[in-house]
Amino acid sequence: MAPLSDISAQDQNLPPVEFAGQYDESKVPPYVLPDPLIMSDGGSVTDTTAWNEKRRPEILKMFESNIYGKASVNRPEGMHWEITAGDSSAFNGTAVMKKVTIYFSAKKVWPKLDVNILLPKTWKPVPVFLVSTWVPDAELVIRRGFGLVTFDAQEIEPDIKDSAYAEGIRKFFDPPDRKEPAPDEWGTIAAWSWASRRVMDYIETDTQIDVRKVCILGFSRFGKAAMWAGALDQRFAMVFSCESGCGGAAIVRRGFGETVKLINDQFPHWFNGNFKSFNNRVNDLPVDWHMLIALIAPRPVYVSAAEGDSWGDPRGTFLAAKAAEPVYELFGEAGLGITEMPPLGTPAGNFIGYHIRTGEHGLTDYDTEKFIDFACKHYHL
Ligand code: GTR
């Protein structure tokens, strides 16, 4: 695992003592999950047309307005890019490398994003993992025949609660006199997801990449951003979310480990203003995170956990994956295929993948290997 930049500066990986979560399974309160296949008006979703045309947009909107926030722009006018560096003989001649700089206006100044592209040398377009900020071992990915497209999401918005908005991409597109986003507008995680989508705009033009096989992968806070990007944007063919926990892929009604209140108190910039109103009433949320996983359907999705990462609620992640299954079944695809949490180090699932491994919070080679195995299975590689 290699961070592209130093996110430990604020030591945000370690929850301070006063943020200690609840870790006793017997204290998880009873809860009822919203049914992904029942519309807000009570109607049932019984086919994929109703899912795609009615329920999916409805759920997407609920996540957008209550949690991640609405982006104020899609692809900005004037956005352009240039290839700024290249090496046709990386990794002892087995890979090609290039650097693309995406500019988000017609000018060659910030906001911009440097994108590093590493592709195994081959005559045909390659499948890739698109990863931001905290990336897997590149040599491992290339050796398995996948390319790696990386960027540092913090280049467009810093992960600092007091300056994220003021110094980030959201403020750039807002009127100059705005001091903060409206309660339903985007937070930093949505801004990072937006960056992945703009990288995808570039990827669509790169003939060395198989545009139908772009797998978005994120770890922890960037795993939350990967989930939201994958939900919003169906150009991402697969989604991998490693230990994304609260606000990523775990059931928040469990109140296990990091809770909605804890995350909003510690990282108020990550989500929108409306999400804070649910701090002490998570059962009033019209969604839970099984529904975010379901928004990826019928595309393959993989959520993973680590035994030592109780903060990220491994069981809550399993339960979210499990509760997303009915939507995959609607598409005729098998989801997890198991009813109990699998043993440590035993990946499970068909269109919804899950594993819990030994060890602490981190994106390890084990995780990367299992993600690649899953992608290979679906791509018959
Ligand atoms: C923690 C945060 C988690 C997770 C993690 C990380 O401090 O509470 O939600 O995102 O950081 O990004 O490593």
Boltz pocket constraint, residues with backbone or C-beta under 6 A from the ligand:
constraints:
  - pocket:
      binder: B
      contacts: [[A, 12], [A, 13], [A, 14], [A, 15], [A, 219], [A, 220], [A, 221], [A, 222], [A, 243], [A, 244], [A, 245], [A, 246], [A, 258], [A, 263]]
      max_distance: 6.0
